[in-house]
Amino acid sequence: MSTSCHKVPPVKSNYVPLGTIEKFNDLDVYVSKPTNGSKPFKKAVVVGYDIFGFHPNVKQFCDLLTKAGYLVVLPDYFRGKTAPIVSQGVQALIDFVLKTFPPEVIIKDTLSVTNHLKSEFGSKDFGYTGFCWGGIMGSKLCAIKEFNACVLVHYGPLQVDDFKKSQCPIAFLPSSEDQDSQPFVDAMKDKPFANKNFQKRFVDMVHGFAASRGDWSDPLISQRVNEVIEITGKFFRDNVGCN
C-alpha cells in the first residue's frame, strides 16, 4: 500500500455496476460477462481490489475490461469487511491486510475462484489484474503457474525476490508515487517471457487513480484510466488470448 492509503478515503461514485454478485463456494464474487458471447468463456480475468474492497470504481473497471471480450471476476477477498483507515493509523491497516488476509489465504481463495471458473464457465486461461494491495497479491500469484499474464496497477510495496519466481509476463503500471518497476523487470531478465514484460509510469497520477481513490469525473484521470484499460486489454490479448 502507498503511505497515503490510510490517510485518504475512497472517492464517492454514482456508478451503477452492470455485473452481478455470485457465490463461488463461500466467496462473494462480482461477475462481469461479455455481452457478445456465452459460455464457455475460455479466457477470464481475476481482479484484486485495493484496501477499500468492492468500490464502484473497481466494478466499473471490470465492466470496461469485459468490453475487451473477457469474463472478468472480482472476488470479495475481505468477505464484507472494511480495512481500517484514517483514525486507526497505518499499523492497523498493515495488520488487517497482512495478518487477517495473508498471501497464503488469498492464493487459496484465488485458486478456488479459478477452479470455479473452469468448472462453471469453461475457462482455461487466466489473467490477473491487481490494484494497490491487489498488486501485492499479484506479485505472489504470478508464481503459481495458474495465470498466463498479470497486470499490476499502482501497486503496493513489492519485493524483488517475488519476481524471481514469476511464471508469467507482467505489466507494471505505477503512479507517480509508486516504486520503480525496473528492478522487478530485471529480476525476470532470464525468464523465457522476459521480452513480454511491460512497464509504464503514469507520472501525472497519484496512487489509487485507477481504483477507489480516482475521481473519474476528472477528464485527465478518466483519460489515464482509459489508457490503463487499453494497455491491460492489449497485454492480455497478447499473452492470454481472446475469447
Beta strands, then each sheet from edge to edge (+ up, - down):
strand 1: 20-24
strand 2: 27-32
strand 3: 43-48
strand 4: 71-75
strand 5: 125-132
strand 6: 149-155
strand 7: 170-173
strand 8: 198-199
sheet 1: 1+ 2- 4+ 3+ 5+ 6+ 7+ 8+
end
